[in-house]
Amino acid sequence: NATTPRNDEPETASRPFDLTRNGFVLGEGAAVFVLEELGAAMRRGAHIYAEIAGFASRCNAFHMTGLRPDGREMAEAISVAMNDAAVNAGEIDYINAHGSGTKQNDRHETAAFKRSLGDAAYHVPVSSIKSMVGHSLGAIGAIEIAASALAIEHNVVPPTANLNIPDPECDLDYVPHTAREQPIDVVLTVG
């Protein structure tokens, strides 16, 4: 099953990276951005929330949700995006995970972070906003970018709510329960 059967407890149903997770929770929402060249935004005095410094996309050319446990495709996309942004693993201050709350996805992501960031993966906070807002499917990418921009704006890492019993295969710093204040200049978002 893709979605959790915990319909009688919606506030704790979404549990990314938790050993007791059993699927994602559908959510809804939207986000809209004005994208423009940095110089143009600065000339007109715009409030700049964030700069998209690099990006990449990959797929396994086989199955949309048939993720490899080694995280290879996502790791390659992360490496290409970091190269595009001229950022190294040690410069990433926060990772906004896709964090859908399925065992397959959460383990795939954890492996991808380790594969692409090496030892730095153990030193950067990672969280999933889906633990709080659910999975709005097509809109979630934009919502996660908005959350990433606000993390930079306010120097706060959002928490992963409902992370009570960490999955031993997801052994990174997933910021359980409580937001964390810290300087944030570079965010990797993988939604």
N, C-alpha and C positions, 0 to 999 in steps of 0.2 A: 504494500500500500504506500502511496506517495503522501497522502494526508494523514494526520494523526487522528485516531478515534477518540481523543480526549475532549469531546464536545461539551462535557459537563463542567469543565474547568478551563475556560478559554484564556484566563490571565496567566496560567502556568503551562499551557499546552505546548507552546513552541519552546523547544529545549535544544538549541544547537550545541553541539560538542558534549552534551550530557550523555552519560551511559544509558539513561532511561528514555532517551528520545525515541520516537516512533513515527516520525513523519512531520511534514510541515503544516502550517496553519495558513489558510488563505486570508489575505488582507486586501485592503484597497487603499488607494492614494495616488498622488501625482506630484510631479515637480517639473518646473519649466525654468530654463536658463536662457540668458542672453550671452551668446558667445561672440567675442570680438577680439581683434588683435590687441595685445597689451598696450602698445603705444597709443592707439586710438582711445582706449578706455582711460588711460592716464591723462591724455590731453583734454578730455571732456570732464575730468574730475569724478569719474564713476567710482562707486564703492566696489572694490575688487575683493571678492570672497576667496578666490583661488585661481590658479593658473593650471591649465591642462598642459603639463610639460612633456608627456609621452603617453603613447597608448599602443595596444596590440590586441589581436584577436586570433584565436586558434580553435580548431575543433578536431574531433577524432575521425571524422568522415565515415562514421559507422552508425552511431546511435546517439540521439540527443541527450539521453540520460544514462547511457552505458559508459560510465566513467571508469578509467583505468585506476587501479589502486595506487599506482606509483606516481600519479599526478603529472605525468610527463607533458601533456598538452598545455595544461595551465602553467606549469613551470616554464615552458618555452615562451608562452605569451608574457609572463612576468619578466623574464629575462630580456625579451625584445622591447617591452615598454620601458624598462629601466635603462636600457641602452639608448633608446629614443630620447629619454629625458636626461641622459648623462648623469644618472644617479646610481650610486653603488648601494649594496645591501645595508651597510652601516648607516646610511643617511635616512633610511625610512623610519619615521617616528610612530606610525600607526598603520595597521592593515585593517581595512574595512572588508571583512570576509563576506562571501556569498552566504555562508552559514545557514543553509536551508533547514537543517534539523533532520536530515536523513543520514543514516550511517554512511552510506556510499559517498555522498557529497562531502560530508565533514571530514572523512578520512582522506579522500582525494585531495581536498584543499590543504590539509595538514601536510601531506606528503609533498604537494607542489611547493608550499612555502619552504620546507626544508631543502628540497631539491634546488630551488632557485636562489635562496638566500643563504644557504649553508648554515653555519653556526649563528649568524645574525638572526635567524628565525626564532631562536630561543630568547632573544633579548628585545624583541619589538612586540608591543601589545597588539592583540588581534581581538576583534569583537564582531558580533552579528547583531545588527539592528532588527533583523527578522524576529528575534526573540521578543521584541516589544511591539512591532508593527505588523508581523505576519509577512507572507509572501504575496505581493500584489502582481506577480507574474510579469507581464510586459512593462509595467511602470516601475518595477523595483530598481532597475539600473539607475534611473534618474533620481529616485528617492535616495539611493545609497550615495550617489554623487553629492546630493544636497547635504546628507549627513556628514560626508567627508569634508565638504567645504565649511560646514559649521564647526566641525572638530578643529579645523585650522583656525577659524575665526575666534573661537572661544578657548582654544588650548585645552580641550577636554576630550578624552577618549570615552565614547559611549560604552556602557557595559554590555555584557551578554547576560541578559536576565535568565533566570531559571536554570542556571548552570550549577547544579547541586552536587552531582556525582560525576566528575570528569571521566570521559572515556580514556582509558590508558593509551589508546592509539592516537588520541588527540592531546598531545602533551606540551602544547605551547601555552603562552600566557594569554588566555582567553578572557581576561578582565571580568570575572564573575560578579554579578549582582550590582556593583557600584561603579559609577563613572569615576574616571581618574583624571585629575588635573595634571597636565605636564605640557611643556612647550611642544608644539606640533608645527612643523614647516612642510614636511613631505608625507603624503598619505598614498598608500597603494590600495586601490579599491578594485576588487576582482569580480564584481557582479555582472 
